[in-house]
Amino acid sequence: MIRDFMPKIKRPDTDSKLKSETEKWLRKLEGKMEGNRLVKGSIESRVLDNAMENVSAYVKDCHHFLEKKDYFNAFEAIIYAYGIWETLERMNLLTKK
């Protein structure tokens, strides 16, 4: 990740804001993940499965980075996951369970 090359500078206010925003988007996405499923047959299922694997992996990464108090990478992971999810929604590839 890009932050690995940056010097470690203490910014309590920034960390607090990043943590808060990350947790907000994480709750939002996990709620959506529980209430939706993929629309099978819309496009090749392996493509959809791969997209969902990526969403799940980024959510898992987000939790990991939150535990490590690495709020920059946690926020980055949840935004990537949410971006993939939103793309699936906009393409009408998700439906309510």
C-alpha positions in Angstrom: 0.0 0.0 0.0 1.1 3.6 -0.6 1.1 4.5 3.0 3.9 1.9 3.7 6.3 4.3 2.0 5.2 7.3 3.9 6.7 8.3 7.3 4.7 7.5 10.3 3.3 10.8 11.5 0.9 11.0 14.4 -2.3 12.7 13.4 -4.9 11.8 16.1 -7.7 13.9 14.5 -7.1 12.4 11.0 -7.0 8.9 12.4 -10.2 9.5 14.4 -12.0 10.8 11.3 -10.7 8.0 9.1 -11.7 5.4 11.7 -15.2 6.9 12.0 -15.8 7.1 8.2 -14.4 3.6 7.7 -16.7 2.1 10.3 -19.7 3.9 8.9 -19.1 2.6 5.3 -18.2 -0.9 6.7 -21.5 -1.1 8.5 -23.4 0.2 5.5 -21.8 -2.4 3.1 -22.1 -5.3 5.5 -25.8 -4.5 5.9 -26.3 -4.5 2.1 -24.3 -7.8 1.8 -26.7 -9.5 4.3 -29.8 -8.4 2.4 -28.8 -9.0 -1.2 -27.7 -11.8 -3.4 -26.3 -12.0 -7.0 -28.7 -12.4 -9.9 -27.7 -15.6 -11.5 -27.8 -16.0 -15.2 -27.3 -12.3 -15.9 -23.7 -12.6 -16.9 -21.2 -15.4 -16.6 -21.5 -16.7 -13.0 -17.7 -16.9 -12.5 -17.4 -13.2 -13.2 -20.0 -12.5 -10.5 -18.5 -14.9 -8.1 -15.1 -13.3 -8.6 -16.6 -9.8 -7.9 -18.2 -11.1 -4.7 -14.9 -12.7 -3.6 -13.2 -9.4 -4.1 -15.8 -7.6 -2.1 -15.5 -10.1 0.7 -11.7 -10.0 0.6 -11.7 -6.2 0.9 -14.1 -6.3 3.8 -11.9 -8.8 5.6 -8.9 -6.6 4.9 -10.8 -3.6 6.3 -11.4 -5.5 9.6 -7.8 -6.5 9.7 -6.5 -3.0 9.2 -9.0 -1.6 11.8 -7.6 -4.1 14.3 -4.1 -2.9 13.6 -5.3 0.8 13.9 -4.2 1.3 10.3 -7.1 3.6 9.4 -5.7 4.8 6.1 -5.6 1.3 4.6 -8.8 0.3 6.3 -10.6 3.2 4.7 -9.0 2.4 1.3 -10.1 -1.3 1.6 -13.8 -0.5 2.4 -14.0 2.1 -0.4 -12.7 -0.4 -2.9 -15.2 -3.0 -1.6 -18.1 -0.5 -1.7 -17.1 0.6 -5.2 -17.4 -2.9 -6.5 -20.7 -3.4 -4.7 -22.1 -0.2 -6.1 -21.1 -1.3 -9.6 -22.9 -4.6 -9.2 -26.0 -2.7 -7.9 -26.0 -0.2 -10.8 -25.7 -3.1 -13.3 -28.8 -4.7 -11.6 -26.7 -7.8 -10.8 -27.9 -7.9 -7.1 -31.4 -8.7 -5.8 -32.9 -8.8 -2.3 -32.7 -12.2 -0.6 
